Amino acid sequence: MARAEDVVVDEHLRGLGARLQGPARLKSELLTEARHGLLDAAEAYRESGMPPTEAQRRAVAEFGSPSQLLPSWQAELAVAALRGLSLRMLAVAGVGVAAGDLTWRGASWSDGPRPPGGYVLLSNSVDWIWMSTLLLSVAGLLVVGASARSPRPGLALAQRAVGAGLTGLLGLAMLTGCALFAWSLNLWDAALHWPPMIIGAVLVGGGYFSLTRAARSWVLATTR
C-alpha cells in the first residue's frame, strides 16, 4: 500500500508509466518491481541518517533517468505485445482454417447452382489468408522465443516484420471476410437464417475484435 512519504518515488514511476505502452500486466509488473527496488534503496539511505524526501530523491537519481530506462522496458513490452498478438492470431487462424467450411456443410443451397468464379476466388483467398496467418503466427512465436534467449539487433527487425505482417493480414482478413459474408447473403437469402452462418459470424466478429486490440497494443508498443 502506498504511503504518503513515498510520494517522490510514486511520482517518478507515474511519469515513467505514462510513457510506456504495451501489455498492462507486464507494464504493472515492471513498475512494481522498480518501486520495490527504489523503496529499498531509499530505506537504506534513511537508515544512514538521510531525511526521507532526500533519501527518495537520491534513490531515484541513482535508479536511472527515463532515457536510460525506457528503451529497454519498451522493448520488453513490444516483445510481449508481439507474443500476445501471435498467440491470438494462431488461435483464431487455427479455428478459421479448421472450421471455415463447417458454416456451409448441409446448407440448403449447397447443391444449387455453382457460385460465380469471383466468389470462388474470394472464398479461396480467405482460406489462404488464414493459412498464411497461421504460419506467420508460428514464426512470430519463434522470433519471440529467440529474442528471449539472445536479444540481437536482427531479431528486433524480425519482430517488426512479423508484427507488421500479422497486422496487415488481419486487415486483409477482415476486409475479405466481410466481403465474402456480404456476397453470400446477396447470393443466397437463406444464408441469413442458416444457424452455422449466424454462429460463425458472431464468433468471427468476436475474434476480429480481440485481434484488433492485440494488434493495436503491438503497434503502440512498437512505435512508442
Stockholm file with secondary structure:
# STOCKHOLM 1.0

chainA/1-224         MARAEDVVVDEHLRGLGARLQGPARLKSELLTEARHGLLDAAEAYRESGMPPTEAQRRAVAEFGSPSQLLPSWQAELAVAALRGLSLRMLAVAGVGVAAGDLTWRGASWSDGPRPPGGYVLLSNSVDWIWMSTLLLSVAGLLVVGASARSPRPGLALAQRAVGAGLTGLLGLAMLTGCALFAWSLNLWDAALHWPPMIIGAVLVGGGYFSLTRAARSWVLATTR
#=GR chainA/1-224 SS CCCGGGHHHHHHHHHHHHTCCSCHHHHHHHHHHHHHHHHHHHHHHHHTTCCHHHHHHHHHHHHCCHHHHHHHHHHHHHHHHHHHHHHHHHHHHHHHHHHGGGGTTTCTTTTSSCCCHHHHHHHHHHHHHHHHHHHHHHHHHHHHHHHHHCCCHHHHHHHHHHHHHHHHHHHHHHHHHHHHHHHHHHHCGGGGGCHHHHHHHHHHHHHHHHHHHHHHHHHHHHHC
#=GC SS_cons         CCCGGGHHHHHHHHHHHHTCCSCHHHHHHHHHHHHHHHHHHHHHHHHTTCCHHHHHHHHHHHHCCHHHHHHHHHHHHHHHHHHHHHHHHHHHHHHHHHHGGGGTTTCTTTTSSCCCHHHHHHHHHHHHHHHHHHHHHHHHHHHHHHHHHCCCHHHHHHHHHHHHHHHHHHHHHHHHHHHHHHHHHHHCGGGGGCHHHHHHHHHHHHHHHHHHHHHHHHHHHHHC
//
